[in-house]
């Protein structure tokens, strides 16, 4: 790697990273923020991923954790009267690597503000992203204010909560059109449609390949499709199930025109949305529909406060320290899965670039929010004792967010892999082969921290 970093392209990306960090610091100081460091060796916290645990030598059987984010510390800083905090913070999550996610550790531009509304945070995010991207790229950059898309709308129109707005295709719900259809695959299903302008020009092989993608990559049961020819006749795929009445309604209400193609996905709601989202992305790639040389930003808002876990229990959907819309009354009276939080993401070109929220700063509300997710008040006192105690002393309303530095550099460098923008990255198996990490340690080192390793048979 140290030789690879001599390569001009990679070398310049690392220098770009340095310049962007300097710009972000200067911009945040200009906006009145103060830089404060928070601990690296901290406590375990339910932030949505596995912790990296650090065994304690002085306290046998007890563990520190590397922080998944400085969340609790920055909220405590708000209680302490530091009304505008920021930090380019290292964060640690034991997650599987992806092209857009570095394994193990990443950096985020963490900031928090007292007496701030959601809109105040939006304004800071827009200032940071627009100023940074305009300074370090020649591409067109959305000026802001960024388009705001509620989570439910994003799932309906794009099938994903991080939509790439360079792709002009939109998912539409056509369930009602086929309520009396004789097509068995559509019976009692939610039916999503993607209209592809001039898609009828594609040959049969294209449609077969898209069906193959849907079934093999998107795990769909199938992918139905039709073409509308220049005489407005329906051809191919499931044409025999698209009656004249359905065709006319597609034309009148769903903007279908001659020479278009339509893809249909039928399943239960969430699965249909997810598959349609993947099909939309693939169509954008294969048909080269994405707008070139542009950064298109949006804000995804109104995330659900809770979701069902794989075990069927209620769990936090996003950040457990967020304020539910409707406050304590919502927590006491609503179905948890219907509660919406003041939580939001910034998305650019299909990548999640930042997450943020208005924070829950009321101890009674905090206990109730965690109780719904299966924690007792004693659990809250034990696991989040500092916040729980601090909130008893008068806490200013506060809100904040955390843009991801690595992804920001990845987009600015027009790179396809996040490892390119990190000086010494880990590989796809979360190994640092340069430094031989992780590695076996001595028995004496294990004894010092009271650890015994289970050996696999």
N, C-alpha and C positions, 0 to 999 in steps of 0.2 A: 504493500500500500504506500509506503514512503517513497517508492520509485514512481508509482502510479500518480502520486500527487504532483510530480514534476510535469505531467502531461498538461499542456497549456489550457485545454478546456476545463479539466477538473480543477486545476490550480486557480483559474479565474472564478470558478463557482465558489470556492472557499473564500476568496477575497471579496466576492460579492456578498457573501454571508456577513463578513465583518462590516462592510459598509452599511448594509441594511440594519444590523444591530445598532450601529452608531446613530443612524437616522431615527430609528424608533425611540432610542433613549432621548435624543435631543427633542423630538416631537412631544414626548410625554412630559419632559421637564417644562417645555414651553406651555403645555396645557395645565401646569400646576401640580403635577404628580411628584411624589418623593419615592426614591428607590430604597427599599428596605429588604434585607435578606432574611429568609426564614429557614428553620432547621432542615437539614438533609436526613438526619437520623431522627425519625419521628414515631408516630403510633399508627397502628393498623386502623383503617377506616374504609367503610363500604362505598367506594367511589365508582364501582361498576366493573372493576377488573381484579385480577389476583395481585396481591401484594408481593413485593420482594421482602422477605423476612430476614432480620439480622439478630442472631442469638446474643443474649447478654452474658458476659463473663461474670459480672458482679452480682447478677440476679438470676440464679439457676432456674431454667424452665420458662423464663420470660423473654419476650422478643420485642425489639424495635421493628419498624417497617420503614422502608424508603417511601417518601410521600408520592402518592399518585398525582397530587396537586397540592399547592399550599393553601387549600380551601379554608380550613379551620383557622390557620394562623392569620390569613388576611382579614377574616371576619373579626378576629380578636383585635387586630390593629384598628379596625373601625370603632370598636368599643373603647379603645385607648385614645381616641381623638386624633389619629392620623387620618385625615379625611380623604386624602387621595394617595393611594399606595400603588407602586408598580414594582415588578421584578421580572427579569428574563430568567425564568425559573426552570431548573431541571426537574423533570417528572419521571416517575418509574412505574411501569406497569408490566406485569408478566403476561404479555399477550403474544399471540402468534403473529409472525411478521407478514406484511403484505407489501405490495409495490409502493403504497402511499403511507405506510406505517412502519417506522423503525422498531425493531424488537428491543424491549427492555427499557430504553430511555429516550426521551425527547425533550425539547425545550418549548416553553410557551411564554408569550408576553402577557404576564398575569397583571391585571389591574383591578382595583376596587375603589368605589366612591361612596361617601356618606351623603345622606339626604339627596339621593339620586333616583330618578325615575328610569323606567325602561328606555324611554326616548333619549335621556341623557347618555346612557351607555351606547345606544345606536349612534349618536353623534360622534362619540369618541372613536368607535370602531370605524365609522366611515372616514373620519379624518386620518386615522392611521393607515387604512388600506389604500385610500385614494392617493394620499401624498406619497406613500411608499411605492406603489405601482407606477405612478406617473413619473417618479424620479428615476426608477431603475428599469424602465422598459420603453420601447418605441411602439408597443401595441396600443390599440384603443382601450381606454379604461372607463368603466361606468363612473360617472361623476358623483352619483348619489343625489338625493337620498335613495338608498337601495330599495328595490321592490320588496315589499313585505308579503309573504305567503304563509297563511296559517298551515300548521302541520297537516290537518285533514285535507285541505285543498291540495297540498303538495302530493300526498299519497294518491289522491283521486286523479290529478292531471299528469303526474310524472311517475307514480309508482315507487317513489323513493323520497327520503327526506333530505337528499342533497342533489337536487336536479341540476343538470347541465343546461343552462338556458341558451347556449349556442345551438342546441338541437331544436328545430322548430316544431317537431312532432308533439302532439298532445294526446293523452289517453282520454277516451270518452266512454260514458256508461250507456250501453244500448240494451240493458236487461229488459226493459218494458217492450221494446220492439219485438222481442222473440218470446214473449210470454205464452203465445199459443203455437209456438213452433213445434214441428214434428221431429226436429233434429234432437235425438236422445242426449247427445253430449251437452246440449244447452238447457235441458230440463232442470228446473229448480236450482239454477246456478246464477251467480253474478257474472254478467258478460261485459267485458271491456273491449273496446274497439280502437284501433289506431289507423287513421286515414293517412295514406301516403300519396301526396300529390304526384301525378304522372307515374305512379308505381306500376300501372298496367303495362308500361314499356318493358318491364323486366320479364325475362324468359322463365320457363317452368323450373329450370335448375335453381334460380334464385329463390323461388318459393319453397322448393324442396330443402334447400340449404338452411333457410330460416326455420322451417319445421324441425329440422335436425337439431339446430341450435336450441330451440325452445324445449325440446324433449330431453336432450342430453345435457345441456349446460344450465338451463333454467328450471329443469325438473318438472316441466309441464306434462300434462297427460296428452296434449296435442296442440296444434296451432291451426285454426281454421282461417281460410282466406277466400277472397273473391277479387275479380277485376271488373271494372266498369269500362266498357269499350266506348269508342267515339260516338256510337249510336245510342249510348245510354243503356245498353244491354248488359246483363250480369253474366259473367263467364267464369269458368274454372272453379276449383276448390269446392265449396259448399253452395254453389250457385243455385241449385235446385231448391234450397231452403230459404233463399232470399226472394220473397214474392215481390210482385210489382208494388204492392202497398208498402212493404218494408223498404224497397229501393227508393220510393218517392219520399218516405219519411227521412231516410238517410240523407237524401239530397236537400230536403227542406230544413232539417234541424241539425244536421251534423256536417254541413258544408262539403258533402261528397259531390265531385264533379266527374264528367266524362274523362276517361284515361287515368282515373285514380285506382289505387288498390286499397283494400281494407283487410286488416288482420284482426282476428277475434280470439280472445282468451276467455275461457269459461271455467270457473272454479268457485270455491267459497271466497268471500270478499277479500280478506287479507292476502290470500294466496294469489288470487286473480290480479290484485294490484301489484304484488311483487313481480310476478311473471311478466305482466304487461310492461312494468318498468324496465326489466332486463331486455325485453324484445325491443322497446323503444330505443334504448341505448345502442343495441346491436344494429338496428336499422339505420340509425344516425351514422354509425361507423361505416357500414357496408355501402351505403348510398352517398357517402361523403357529404352529408348535410350540414355538418357543423360549421358555423361562421368562423372565418379564419382571423388570426391575429387580433383577438379581442379578449378582454377579461370581463365576464358578465357576472356581477354579484347579485345576491339576493339575501334577504333575512327570512329564515324559517321561524315562525313564532307559534305560540300557543301549543307547546308540546304537552302531551298527557303527563300528569303527575305520576301515575302508576301504570303498570302493565302486569300481565300474567306471566309468571315464570314458567319454565319447562315442567315444573312439578305442579303447576296449577295454583300456586300461591300468589298473593299480591306482593309486588316488588316495585321499587322505584324505577321509573322509566329513564330518567335523565340524571339530574343532580339532586341528591336527597336533602340539600339545604335550601331548596327553592321555595318561594312563596306561592301557595296555591291561589288561583283567582277565586275570589269569594271568601278568602280567609278561613277562619275557624268554622263559620257556618257551613261552608262547602264541605269541610272535612267531617262535620257532624251529621250532615243531612244527605249528601250525594253518594251515589254509587262511586266507589274509588276510581273505577275505570272511566268515569265521566268527568273527573276533575281535571281541569286544565291549569297548568302552572305558568308563571311569568318566567318562561325559559325560552331561549332562542339560540339559533346557530347562524353564523355567517357562512354562506356557500359561494364558491367561485369555480366556475367551469367544471362542476360535478364533484368538487372536493369540499369537505367540511373544513373551514378555515379558522373558525372560532366558535366557542360555546360560552354562553353567559346566562345570567338570571338576576332577577330581583330576589334578594335573600330573605329567608324566614328569620326574623329577628325577635320573635316573641316566644318565650320559653314554653308557655302553655300550648301554643300552636305547634311548636317544634315537637313536643312530646306526643301530641295527637297525630301528627304526620308520620312519625316513626312507629307509633302504635299500630296504625293501619298496615304498615309493612312488616308487622310481626315482632316489633321491639317493645319491651316493657319500659316504663319510666326508669326503672333501675338500670336497664341496659343502656339507656340514653345517658344517665348519670355516670355510668362506668366507662362507656366508650367515647362519649363526647363531653366529659365532665367539665373541661375548661369552658367550652361554649355555653353549656347549660348553666354553669355558675356565673359566667360573665353577663349573660342575658338578664340576670336578676338585678344588675346594677344600672340599668338604663342603657338601651342600645339604640343608636341612631338608625333609621331606615337606611339600608345600603344595597348596592347592586354593583355588578362587575362582570368581567368577561376575560377570556384568555385566548387570543389568537395563537395559532400554532406556528412557531418560527420555521421549523423544518419544511412544512408544506408551503409556506409562503415563499421560501427560497426555491423550492422545487418548481413552483409555477413561474416565478420570475426568470429562472434559468431555462424554462421550457424543457425540463427534464422529465423522463417517464418513471424514474426510480428515485425514491427518497434517499437511498444509500449514497447516491452521487453527490449530495449536498452536505454530507457529514464527513468530517476529516478522517475519522477512524471508526467506520461503521461495523456492525456485526453482520454476518451473512444470513442467508435464508433460514438457516437452522439456529439462529440466535447465538452463533459462536463468533468470538473474536479470534480468528486464526492467527493474527499477527502476534497477539499477546498470550495466546493459548488460554483463553477464558471461555467458559468456566473450566476449572481443572480440579484434580484431586488434591486434597490438602493432607497434611500429616496427622497421625493419630493424636499427637500432642496438641495440635491446634484444635482438634475436635474436643479433646478432653478439657481444654481451657474454657470452652463455651458450653460444656456439659451436653454434647451432642454425640449420639451413636447413629451410625449410618445403617439403614436396612439394606442388605445385599439381596439383589434379585436372584432367584434360583436359576 
